Structure formats: C-alpha cells, structure tokens
Amino acid sequence: MTVFVRAETPDDIEAIYRLNTAAFDGRTEEADLVDALRSSGDLLLSLVAVRDAEPVGHIAFSRLIVDAADGPVGGVALAPVSVHPGCQSEGVGSVLIRAGLEKLAARSEQVVLVVGNPTYYSRFGFSTAAGKRYPSSHSGPHFMALVIGDPAGAPIGPVRYPEAFELVN
C-alpha cells in the first residue's frame, strides 16, 4: 500500500500525539516535544503520512539558530520521525523524510540537523562529519547535518535549539 503525505491540520493534532507515543514505545517525550514546538511557534513544517484515511506516520521540522560568523542564521532540526508500529519497515519514514527535505529545499533552507542512526540517515545525505561543523548540546556520534544546495553558502557555527528540545534531553 502507498501513503499520501500532506501538511498537518488542526484535526490531526490528537492523532499525531498518539502516533508519536505509539512509535516510541509509549514514551510521551517526543509527542510532548511536537506539541511544545507547535505552541512556541518553532514548528516549521509538520507532515503526516496517511494510508486508508488514517495517519500512519509523522515528521516534524523546527527552526533552530546557527550562530555563524556573520551573525545568527536560521537552520532546521528534524525531530521526531514517527511511524505507527504496525507500519514500520515499510518505507513510511523514508517517504516522510524525502518529502520534508524536498519542501525545505523549495523554501531555500540551507542546513538540516538530526540526531539518529547514521546508517539510516546517511541514505538521505546526512553525515556525522558535517554534523561536527555545528556544535550543540546534542553533539555526539549520532549528530548529523545535511547541507541543502551549495555547501559553500551554508552557515557554519554553534547551534541553538528551541527551548522545547529540553523535553527530550
């Protein structure tokens, strides 16, 4: 079966919360993060994967700040990606990531950061080597960056995440 990806609507908020909780084994931190990002205005892009009229996946992209040499510049955090446990390993997460990155490129975003499995995220162009150019409280072996467009034009520097990310530290 295929999925349809679309922007979240107000009618999706409860389903997104349940989906994030289910995808993370009953933990609510990721679901609370999405709600907090939405409430604070830091949620830049929120997409839902729908199959048979039911949300089966969700991805959130939020605004972060790169303290570049020329001053603060907007960057993007990818977190979380969630897929209903009954639909995992079917490519739903990949579809969401690709759709989100395509929309971010169309908006001329320059850099996307993620904390996750390097083997998984490298297939989309994320790299831990690029992540080292963006020191943050989330830096480590699973911290990766993807530069969209010309790498020479991308901002480089320490990163400040929205306050909501303190929910998942």
Secondary structure, DSSP 8 states (H G I E B T S, - for coil): ---EEEE--GGGHHHHHHHHHHHTTT--HHHHHHHHHHHHT-EEEEEEEEETTEEEEEEEEEEEEEEETTEEEEEEEEEEEEE-GGGTTSSHHHHHHHHHHHHHHHTT--EEEEES-HHHHGGGT-BHHHHTTS--TT-STTEEEEE-S-GGGS--S-EE--GGGGGG-
